[in-house]
Amino acid sequence: MRLAALLVAAVALTWTSASVSAQDGREALTLSPDSDWTLNYDDDSCALSRDFTNATDRVSLEIRQFEPSGGLRFVIVSEGREVSPFNPRYFLNSVAETRSAGTFLPIQIAERGSGIVFYSESGLGQQSDPVTSVGFTGIFEETVILEIGRMDEALPALERCTNELISHWGIDVEAHHSLTRRPHLNRISDWIEREVSGAWPSPISRTGDESFFNVRLIVETHGRASECHIQAGMGSQELRDWTCARLTRLARFDPALDASGDPIRSYWTTVVSHQLN
């Protein structure tokens, strides 16, 4: 961790707890904040974390970002609640509009409990109204709603942290504020799933049931990757090395373009997962 964690003051909730019914008709479990948001400056990512509780239950939420304006990795865990993930989804403000959690991995964190980790490109964006609650279905027995309140201070703090991150990656930070094109993977849309992610690689020892990696590539002006780094993940070192070697060897990009339309050294991120068949 480069910098000590700092506390982001909690913003007053704009609405109070109410009885909310999940899509299956059962009453959802609604929890309120039990702490301020904590912002952690890690070496390869930035994370907001907070605990939520009611009279009997406690849930911990972490929202982690790996690049400025990028997607978000969610970790939601609860001590004492049974985890049986099936088609997990999440929603912002209204259970009527759920979003797929996509690729997820069941996890257990010491002294925190069990839950899942998943990555969402859309994150908390694309909302006409400010997000004041986030809910999760298909993870625990019942729907869980966390009253996060308005994040007018927390989200800008997260963005400042990720902007500072890229200054350590050997790229021109100022030029990246005015890119006319980000690096674009010059492959068909399912290339990652077919060539890198998906089924367990046959040469790799089967040391677990699943893996989950956030990966960053440095993309040179000629469109090839020169560096690969696992920003965060769960899986063996052997599998990490295989993933980076395969991406670096096979990935081809249309390089990033600066404000003048000239190629510029940049970065590209993705999520890679593997599962035993």
NORSUL-V981755 format. One line per field, one symbol per residue. ss: DSSP state (H for helix, E for strand, C for the rest). phi: phi as a letter, one per 40 degrees, with the letter a starting at -180 (. if undefined). Layout:
ss->???
phi->???
This chain:
ss->CCCCCEEECCCCCCCCCCCCECCCCCECEEEEECCCEEEEECCCCEEEEEEEECCCCEEEEEEEECCCCCCEEEEEEECCCCECCCCCEEEECCCCCEEECCCEEEEEECCCEEEEEEEECCCCCCCCCCCCCEEEECCECCCEEEECCCCCCHHHHHHHHHHHHHHHCCCCCCHHHHCCECCEECCCCCHHHHHCCEECCCCCCCCCCEEEEEEEEEECCCCEEEEEEEEEEECCHHHHHHHHHHHHHHCEEECEECCCCCEECEEEEEEEEEECC
phi->.cbccbcbdccdccaccacbccccgccccbbbcbaccbbbcccbabbbbabbabcbbbbbbbbbbbadgccbbbbbbacgbcbacafcbbabgbccbcbccgcbacbbbdgbhbibbabbccfbcgbcbdcbabbbbgbbcbcbbbccgcbcbcccccccccccdcccbgbccccccbccacdbccacdbcdccbbcgcccccccccacababcbbbcbcccgbcbabaccaibiccccccccccccccbcbbcccbcccgcdacabababbbbbcc
